Amino acid sequence: MFARQVCHCLLIETGDGLVLVDTGFGLGDTAHPERLSRRFRLYARPVLDPDETAARQVVRLGYAVGDVRHIVLTHLDVDHAGGLGDFPDAKVHLSAAELDAARRPLTAQERFRYHAAQWSHGPDWVPHSTAGDTWFGFSAVRDLPGLPPSILLIPLAGHTRGHLGVVIDTGDEGNGRSPRWLVHAGDAYFNHGQLEPEPSSPPFLTAFQSLLQADRTTRVHNLDRLKELALNDEADIFCAHDQFELDRAQTLHVTGP
């Protein structure tokens, strides 16, 4: 049994343009599906609709694609980085470990998951190490060049060796609406049931997650830490592919500094 999944991106308004967290598939993918491997298209069955790309959605919101000054990637899998070429002037923030994995894949799995055609235009990469400050026990990157201090990165390796979570300080602490922190957890988990007190996930997604993981021990450890944050209402956490979480997010209006 297959589960319907989405590509949940996040667009953030700042005082100096827009920040896009992940890109989903791009216009290049919709125009040239062959640049995605046949194997990927067979098992993922992506809906390659140009109107669903981040670029088209940004324009429908009344912006120009050039207003996206920065892109922050949780990782470089094809369904997260396909739209990079639609924003050629944006600086692209990601972990140094993830960029290294994409440029110098060490395993057959890494050679399969990264498609260099999606960044053949030569993005303005801004790689980051995950050392320095801390956030709820995670090592964290703060003060990203060109970005407001309300946006930080946390290491969530496991799905890929350089996977990141993107944390946004919404400034909502104490107003009773929602937790102060919003976390785009990328593919650190696949289904909202995994953050419940008694975790659950559709069998297909459980198998899919195991198939794609680069490091099971680290992935499970980081998932446990995310679950603790969610159960303690410390953060509003969502992953990249859960339809339920996307529907929930679309009912909320989050403003940040």
N, C-alpha and C positions, 0 to 999 in steps of 0.2 A: 504494500500500500504506500503510495507516494503522499507527501505532505506539501501543501502549497507554501512557498516561501516568497519573501519580498527582499528588496535591497533597500534597507532603511538608512538613508543619508540624513545629515543634519546641516541646516544652513543657519549661520549665526551672524546677526547684524552687529557691527562694531562702529566705533567712531571714525574708522579709517577703512571703510569697505566691508566686504563680506568674507566670511570664513566658511568653507565647505568641508564637512567631515565625511570622508569617503565620497566616491563619485558614482558608484554603481556602474552599469554598462554605459558606454558612450555612443555618440553618433557614428564613430568609426566602426563600432561593433555591429550596429544596426545596418549600416551600409555594406559592410563586408564581414558577414558572419564567419567566413572561412578563417579569419584571423584568430578565432577561438578554435581550439582543437576539436576534431570530430568527436573524440571520446568525451570531452566536456559537454558538448552539445547533446550527446546521446543521453548521458545520465542526469544532467541538470535541466535539460529542456527549457532553456531561457526564453522568455518572451522579449524579443528584441524590437520593441516599439520605440521609434524616435521620440514620440511625445512623452514617453516615460523617463527619458534621460534627464539628468540633473540640469544640463544646459537649457533644455526646453522649459523645464519647470522654473528655473531662475528667471527666464524671460517672461513667463506667464505671471510671475509675481511683480512685474514692472521694472525689473533690473536689466542691465546688460551683462553679458558673460564677463566682460572686462571688469565689472564691479567685484568679482570674486578675486580678491588679492592673494588669498592664502588657501591652500588645501591641506588638511591634516588627514593622514591615512592611518587607519588601524593596522592595515597590512596591505600587501600588494597582490593578493589574489585577483583573478580576472574579473570577478563580480564586484570588486571594490575599487579598482583602479582603471577601469575601461574608459572613464570619461576624462582622464587627464588631458588628452589632446584637445578637448573642447575648451580648455582654459589655459592656453599656452603661455600666458604671461604670469600666471599665479606661481608663487613660491610653494613648493611641495614639502611639507614637514612629515617625517617618518623616523623610525628608529634606524640607527646606523646598522644594527644587526639585520634588519629586514632588507635594507638596500643591498647589503653584502650578499644575503641569501639569493636575491633576485639576480644580481650580477654574476655571482659565482656559486651556482647551485651545487650542493655536495651530494645529493641523493636523487634517485629517479623521481621521487615524489616532488622535490623542489623543481626539477626540470619540467615536470608536468604542470605544476600550478602557476608558474610565472610565464607570462606571454609578453616578450619584449616589444612586440609590435605596438602594444598599448602605450609605450613611452618612447617610441622611435623619434618623436619630435624633439627630444632632448629637454626634459623638464628642468626647472631651476630647483634642484634637490636641496633640501636643508636637513641633513641627517642629525639625529640627536642621540646621545648616550642617555641611559636611564640611571644616572647617578646624581647625587646631590640631595635636595630637600626630600621631605617625606610627606605622605598624605595617608592618614589612617593605616599606617604600617607599610604602605607601598612606597618604594623609592619613586621619586617624582621629578619631572622636568618642569621647572617654572621659568617665567620670563623668557618665553619663546620670542626670538627676534621678530619685531613687527606686529606681534599679537598682544592683546591686553593681558594683564596678569590673571584675569579670571579664567583663562584657559590653560590647562596643564596636561601633561601626559604621564601615564603610569604603565609600567611593564606588565603585560598579561601574556607572556610567552606560553606556548603549548600548542595552540592551533598551528602557528608558524613559529620559527625561532626568534623572530623580531616583532611579534604581535604587541600592539599597544592598546590601552584604553584611553579615551579622551574625556577629560573631566572639565565641567563648566561650573563655575561659581555663579549661581543664578541670583544671589542676593536676597533670596526669599526666606532666610532664616527667621523664625519667630512670627511669621505672619499667618501660620496655620494652613496655608494653601498646599504646600508641598515641601519636601526636603530642600535644603539649601543647594545640594550638589546634584548635578545631572551627569550621568556617565553613559557614554556611548561605548559599549563593551565589545563592539565588533563581533568576531566569531569566538569569543571566550566561552559562549554557550549558544545553543541554537533554539531553545524553547523556554518560555516563561516559567513552565513547571519546574525547571531545574533550580529555580531560586526559592521554591516553596519549602516549608518545614519538612515535608515528606516529598523529596524530589521525584519528578516523573518527566518522561519525554516520550513521544511516539517512537516505537521501535526502529522505524526507518531512519529517523534523525539521530538516534543513539548510534546506530551502525555507521551512518554517514560521518558523524563527528569522529568516531574512532578511526575510520578509514583515512581521514584527512589530517589527523593530528601529527604534529612533529615530535611532541614530547608529552606522553600521557601523564606522567607524574606531576610535571609542572602545570599542565592544563588543569588537572583536578584540584591541585593546591590553590591555584588562583580562583577557580570557580567557587571553592569553599569560602574564600575570603570575600568574594563578591556577594555570596549568599548571606554571609554574616552582616554585611553592610545593609543589604536589602531588608532583612528581617528586623534589624534594629532601626529601620527608617532613617538611616544616616544619609542615604542617597536614593535618587530615582534612577534606576538602572534599566537599560534596554540593550538588546543585542541587534544584530544587523538583519536578521532574516525572519523574525517572528511577526506574523500578520496581526496577532492579538495586541502585541506591544505597539505596532504602528498605529492601529486603530485607536488605542488608548492615548497615544501621544497627540494625535490629531484633534482630540477633544480638549487638550490643554493649551493654554497660552502662557508661554514662559518668557519672561523678560529678564535680561541680564545687564550688568553694568557696561 
